[in-house]
Each structure stands twice: as structure tokens, then as C-alpha cells.
Amino acid sequence: MAVKPPRPPLPPLNALRAFEAAARLGSFSRAAEEIGVTQGAIAQQVRHLEAFLGLTLFRRLPQGVALTEAAQEARPRLSAAFDALALTVQELKASHAGRALTIAALPCIAQLWLSPRLPALQQAFPGLAISISAMEEPPTGRHDSFDLALFYLAQPPADAVTLGEDSLFPICAPSLAGTLRTRADLAGQTLLHDAVWRGDWARWLRHAGTSGIDPGRGPSYSLYALALDAALGGAGILIGRRSLVAPYLADGRLVAPFTEELTSGDRLTMLFPGAGRPHPRRAEVVAWLEASA
């Protein structure tokens, strides 16, 4: 009878994971950010791996670290192994019939576009569990897998579903609208800004042919929802994005004091970043969201 030799001993998975991330990203600090630990923890795990292997993986330099030749050769295969492991885990999760349908979304889309639709979505799909993760960048599917993702993209990929091109225009509380008879009246008002889209005021003013107004003045907010709350409270005037503010305009909580509207160049897009098996009801949910846009 053939005797199968035992597998060789492996170092702790955390040590391998720390090395792979640091090697792929070229930085202990960026690896720490990706994994969610301290930079010191990454360095300690790498030292453990070096001790286990009996060789040096990184050359410590005055300005960061550099891979040794042996580490450079091993890194692509180790990254591929982690990708395969992540995909296997996702497929195992996907085999569970009652699992949640997972959605990744830009924070403002999650808060202002998706959340208001959730009650109707749950009513349309009773018993369907939905998990939403707010993210600043679309997931790549490399280490996380989502059934679908909602982001603004200027050039959506061929397999994406585009829900419409967005447009920009000033919005404010009804109490402020009476003070804005012409665009020149903006000079005496507080301009509100989203930190990521801080250039929106300058873009709209150019489009409207309005000069003599400083587009950079006024407070900036790290989340669009916070800037929107300030506008709802009458604290100033915000550049609205139609996909996010349409319900507030429809019920009168906000008004658009000017008619000029600028196409933003951003398209609200549904992506499908998961490399594993999609949720069995994903196609139905995608069709529902497309119809609700």
C-alpha cells in the first residue's frame, strides 16, 4: 500500500498574509491599513516568517523596505494562492441557499439612493437578507466578493448596468429660495461643499456663465449626506446631484432656484465584482433596482 508523505509544516497563516500584503503593496503601513492591524504587527509577523524560513524577505532601507530576490520570486505565487483561497471561501459561502445578497456602494449612494429603496425592495423580495457595505472605491473582487456594487463611473465597463447619467444644479431650503432672484445673488450666500466633489460649484458656475463669485468659499463636509443635512437646515446652498436629491425636490424639502443644469459626466452604475457564484436572486434584484432608478 502506498504511503502518502505528510504535508510539510506551514508557518502561521497570519504571517503569510502579512508578508503577501506588504510585498504586494510595497509598504508595511499600507499592508497594515489593508489588513486592519498596526504597522508594528505587520513587522512582527514578517519577522516570525523570516525566522520560520531562515532567510531574509525584506531589506530594511532608510526610506521603506525592498523585497529580497527570493521574496520577489515567491510573491506572485503566494498572491495567487491567497486569491484562490479567497475565491474558494466565497464559493463555499455562496453555496448556502439562505445567505445574504451582498451590495457594496459609495457611501452617499448607500445612504441617499439605496436606503430609501430598501423597504420596497424587502417587500418585493420577502425573506431575502441583504448586506450593504459602504466603500469609497469599487471592490475589485481580489479579496472580497460582492453580488453587486453601486458607484458613479465616467466609463462603465461593458458588463455593467448603467442606471442613468447624473446632473448638477444648486439646491437649497425653501426659506432661502426667495433671496435668490438671479445667479448674482449667490455672492451673498454660503456655498456648501462635499469634500470629494469640491469642484462642483466651479463647474456649475462656468456652465451657467456666472462670474464674480468665489466657488471655493464655504464649509466642506466629508460626506455628501452631511452637506445635504446642512442644506436642509437652511445653512447654505449646495450643488445637488439629481440621483441623490430627487426625493427631496419631489416632496418640497429642497428647491432648485435656477434652471441651469449641468450633465456631470458620472453615471450611476451597477457592477458585478464577485468572482465566485452569484446569489441565486441577483438577476431579479438587479432588474428591480434598474426599474426603480
C-alpha positions as CSV (number, residue, x, y, z in Angstrom):
1,M,0.0,0.0,0.0
2,A,1.4,3.4,-1.0
3,V,2.2,5.7,1.9
4,K,1.4,9.3,1.3
5,P,4.0,11.6,2.8
6,P,2.6,14.2,5.2
7,R,2.4,17.8,4.1
8,P,5.4,19.9,5.1
9,P,4.7,22.2,8.0
10,L,3.5,25.7,7.2
11,P,4.1,28.9,9.0
12,P,1.1,30.7,10.7
13,L,-1.4,32.0,8.1
14,N,-1.3,35.4,9.6
15,A,2.4,35.6,9.0
16,L,2.0,34.6,5.3
17,R,-0.9,37.1,4.9
18,A,1.2,39.9,6.4
19,F,4.1,39.2,4.1
20,E,1.9,38.8,1.0
21,A,0.2,42.2,1.6
22,A,3.4,44.0,2.4
23,A,5.2,42.5,-0.6
24,R,2.3,43.3,-3.0
25,L,1.8,46.8,-1.7
26,G,5.5,47.6,-1.2
27,S,4.8,49.0,2.3
28,F,4.3,47.8,5.8
29,S,2.0,50.7,6.6
30,R,-0.2,50.1,3.5
31,A,-0.4,46.4,4.4
32,A,-1.4,47.3,7.9
33,E,-4.2,49.5,6.5
34,E,-5.5,46.8,4.2
35,I,-5.5,44.1,6.9
36,G,-6.7,46.3,9.7
37,V,-3.8,46.0,12.2
38,T,-0.8,48.2,13.2
39,Q,2.3,48.6,11.2
40,G,4.2,47.1,14.1
41,A,2.0,43.9,13.9
42,I,2.9,43.6,10.2
43,A,6.6,43.9,11.0
44,Q,6.4,41.3,13.8
45,Q,4.6,38.8,11.6
46,V,7.2,39.3,8.9
47,R,10.0,38.7,11.4
48,H,8.2,35.5,12.5
49,L,8.0,34.3,8.9
50,E,11.7,35.1,8.3
51,A,12.6,33.1,11.4
52,F,10.5,30.2,10.3
53,L,12.1,30.2,6.8
54,G,15.6,31.0,8.0
55,L,16.0,33.7,5.4
56,T,15.5,37.5,4.9
57,L,12.4,38.6,3.0
58,F,12.8,42.3,3.1
59,R,15.8,44.6,3.0
60,R,15.2,47.4,5.5
61,L,16.1,50.7,3.9
62,P,16.2,54.3,5.2
63,Q,13.1,55.0,3.1
64,G,10.9,51.9,3.5
65,V,11.6,48.3,2.6
66,A,12.5,46.3,-0.5
67,L,12.0,42.6,-1.3
68,T,14.9,40.3,-1.5
69,E,15.4,38.2,-4.7
70,A,13.9,35.1,-3.1
71,A,10.8,37.0,-1.8
72,Q,10.3,38.6,-5.3
73,E,10.2,35.2,-6.8
74,A,7.8,33.8,-4.3
75,R,5.4,36.7,-4.1
76,P,3.3,36.2,-7.3
77,R,2.6,32.5,-6.4
78,L,1.7,33.4,-2.8
79,S,-0.7,36.1,-4.0
80,A,-2.3,33.7,-6.4
81,A,-2.7,31.2,-3.6
82,F,-4.4,33.8,-1.4
83,D,-6.7,34.8,-4.3
84,A,-7.6,31.1,-4.8
85,L,-8.3,30.7,-1.1
86,A,-10.5,33.8,-1.0
87,L,-12.4,32.5,-4.1
88,T,-12.9,29.1,-2.5
89,V,-14.3,30.7,0.7
90,Q,-16.6,32.9,-1.3
91,E,-17.9,29.9,-3.3
92,L,-18.4,28.0,-0.1
93,K,-20.5,30.9,1.3
94,A,-22.4,31.2,-1.9
95,S,-23.5,27.5,-1.7
96,H,-25.6,28.4,1.3
97,A,-29.1,28.9,0.0
98,G,-30.2,31.4,2.7
99,R,-27.1,33.7,2.5
100,A,-27.4,37.4,2.3
101,L,-27.2,39.2,-1.0
102,T,-24.2,41.5,-0.6
103,I,-24.0,45.0,-2.0
104,A,-21.1,47.4,-2.0
105,A,-21.9,51.1,-2.6
106,L,-20.3,54.5,-2.4
107,P,-21.4,56.0,1.0
108,C,-23.7,58.7,-0.5
109,I,-25.3,56.2,-2.8
110,A,-25.8,53.8,0.1
111,Q,-27.4,56.5,2.2
112,L,-29.4,58.6,-0.2
113,W,-30.2,56.3,-3.2
114,L,-30.2,52.7,-1.9
115,S,-31.5,53.1,1.7
116,P,-34.8,54.8,0.7
117,R,-35.5,51.9,-1.7
118,L,-34.8,49.2,0.8
119,P,-38.3,48.9,2.3
120,A,-39.9,48.4,-1.1
121,L,-37.0,46.1,-2.1
122,Q,-37.6,43.9,1.0
123,Q,-41.4,43.9,0.3
124,A,-40.7,42.8,-3.3
125,F,-38.4,40.0,-2.0
126,P,-39.7,38.8,1.3
127,G,-37.2,36.7,3.3
128,L,-34.2,37.9,1.3
129,A,-31.4,39.0,3.6
130,I,-29.4,42.0,2.2
131,S,-26.0,43.1,3.4
132,I,-24.7,46.6,2.5
133,S,-21.1,47.8,2.8
134,A,-20.2,51.4,2.2
135,M,-16.9,51.8,0.3
136,E,-15.0,54.7,-1.2
137,E,-13.8,52.7,-4.2
138,P,-15.4,49.8,-6.2
139,P,-14.3,46.4,-4.9
140,T,-12.0,44.5,-7.2
141,G,-13.1,41.0,-6.2
142,R,-9.5,40.2,-5.3
143,H,-10.1,39.7,-1.6
144,D,-13.8,40.5,-1.2
145,S,-16.7,39.3,-3.3
146,F,-20.0,41.2,-3.6
147,D,-23.0,40.2,-5.6
148,L,-23.3,43.8,-7.0
149,A,-21.9,47.2,-6.4
150,L,-23.2,50.7,-6.9
151,F,-20.8,53.5,-7.9
152,Y,-20.5,56.6,-10.1
153,L,-18.3,55.9,-13.1
154,A,-17.5,58.1,-16.1
155,Q,-16.8,55.0,-18.3
156,P,-18.7,51.9,-17.0
157,P,-17.3,48.5,-18.2
158,A,-19.2,46.5,-20.8
159,D,-20.8,44.1,-18.3
160,A,-22.1,46.9,-16.1
161,V,-25.7,48.2,-15.9
162,T,-26.0,51.9,-16.2
163,L,-28.9,53.5,-14.2
164,G,-28.5,56.9,-15.8
165,E,-26.2,59.9,-16.1
166,D,-26.3,62.4,-13.3
167,S,-26.7,66.2,-13.4
168,L,-25.7,69.1,-11.2
169,F,-27.6,72.2,-10.1
170,P,-27.8,74.3,-6.9
171,I,-30.4,73.3,-4.3
172,C,-31.5,74.9,-1.0
173,A,-34.2,75.0,1.6
174,P,-37.4,76.8,0.6
175,S,-36.6,79.5,3.1
176,L,-33.5,80.6,1.2
177,A,-35.0,80.4,-2.3
178,G,-36.7,83.8,-2.1
179,T,-33.4,85.5,-1.7
180,L,-32.1,84.1,-5.0
181,R,-33.7,86.1,-7.7
182,T,-30.7,85.9,-10.0
183,R,-27.4,84.0,-10.0
184,A,-25.6,87.1,-8.9
185,D,-27.4,86.8,-5.5
186,L,-25.2,83.7,-4.8
187,A,-22.4,86.2,-3.9
188,G,-24.1,86.9,-0.6
189,Q,-24.9,83.2,0.3
190,T,-23.0,80.4,2.0
191,L,-21.9,77.8,-0.5
192,L,-21.8,74.2,0.8
193,H,-19.3,71.6,-0.5
194,D,-18.8,67.9,-0.5
195,A,-15.1,67.3,0.1
196,V,-14.8,64.8,-2.8
197,W,-16.8,66.9,-5.2
198,R,-15.5,70.2,-4.1
199,G,-15.1,71.3,-7.7
200,D,-18.8,71.1,-8.4
201,W,-19.5,74.7,-7.7
202,A,-16.8,75.9,-10.1
203,R,-18.1,73.6,-12.8
204,W,-21.7,74.7,-12.5
205,L,-20.8,78.5,-12.3
206,R,-18.8,78.1,-15.5
207,H,-21.7,76.3,-17.2
208,A,-24.2,78.9,-16.1
209,G,-21.9,81.7,-17.3
210,T,-21.7,83.3,-13.9
211,S,-18.5,85.2,-12.8
212,G,-17.5,87.3,-9.8
213,I,-18.4,84.5,-7.3
214,D,-15.7,82.6,-5.4
215,P,-16.6,78.9,-5.9
216,G,-14.3,77.7,-3.2
217,R,-15.7,79.6,-0.2
218,G,-17.9,78.0,2.4
219,P,-17.7,74.9,4.6
220,S,-16.7,71.5,3.3
221,Y,-18.2,68.1,4.5
222,S,-16.5,64.7,4.4
223,L,-19.8,63.1,3.5
224,Y,-22.4,64.3,0.9
225,A,-25.2,63.4,3.4
226,L,-23.8,65.8,5.9
227,A,-23.7,68.6,3.3
228,L,-27.2,67.7,2.4
229,D,-28.3,67.9,6.0
230,A,-26.8,71.4,6.2
231,A,-28.8,72.4,3.1
232,L,-32.0,71.0,4.5
233,G,-31.4,73.1,7.7
234,G,-31.0,76.3,5.7
235,A,-27.3,76.6,6.4
236,G,-26.5,77.4,2.7
237,I,-26.7,76.3,-0.9
238,L,-25.4,73.0,-2.2
239,I,-24.7,71.7,-5.6
240,G,-27.3,68.9,-5.9
241,R,-26.8,65.6,-7.8
242,R,-30.1,64.7,-9.2
243,S,-29.8,60.9,-8.5
244,L,-29.3,61.7,-4.8
245,V,-31.7,64.7,-4.2
246,A,-34.7,63.9,-6.4
247,P,-36.9,62.7,-3.5
248,Y,-36.2,66.0,-1.5
249,L,-37.2,68.0,-4.5
250,A,-40.3,66.0,-5.1
251,D,-41.6,66.5,-1.6
252,G,-40.6,70.1,-1.4
253,R,-38.0,69.9,1.4
254,L,-35.5,71.3,-1.1
255,V,-35.9,73.5,-4.2
256,A,-33.8,74.3,-7.2
257,P,-33.7,78.1,-7.5
258,F,-32.2,78.2,-11.0
259,T,-33.0,76.4,-14.2
260,E,-29.4,75.7,-15.4
261,E,-28.5,72.0,-15.1
262,L,-25.1,70.6,-15.9
263,T,-24.5,67.0,-17.0
264,S,-21.9,65.7,-14.5
265,G,-20.3,63.0,-16.7
266,D,-20.8,60.5,-13.9
267,R,-23.1,57.5,-14.5
268,L,-24.8,55.7,-11.6
269,T,-23.6,52.2,-12.4
270,M,-24.3,48.7,-11.1
271,L,-21.1,46.5,-11.2
272,F,-20.7,42.8,-10.6
273,P,-17.3,42.4,-8.9
274,G,-17.7,38.9,-7.4
275,A,-15.6,36.2,-9.0
276,G,-17.5,33.4,-7.3
277,R,-21.0,32.1,-7.7
278,P,-23.6,35.0,-7.6
279,H,-26.6,35.0,-5.3
280,P,-29.4,33.0,-6.9
281,R,-31.7,36.1,-6.8
282,R,-29.2,38.6,-8.0
283,A,-30.7,38.9,-11.5
284,E,-34.1,39.7,-10.1
285,V,-32.7,42.3,-7.7
286,V,-30.7,43.9,-10.5
287,A,-33.9,44.1,-12.6
288,W,-35.8,45.6,-9.7
289,L,-33.2,48.3,-9.0
290,E,-33.0,49.1,-12.7
291,A,-36.7,49.6,-12.8
292,S,-36.7,51.8,-9.7
293,A,-34.0,54.2,-11.0
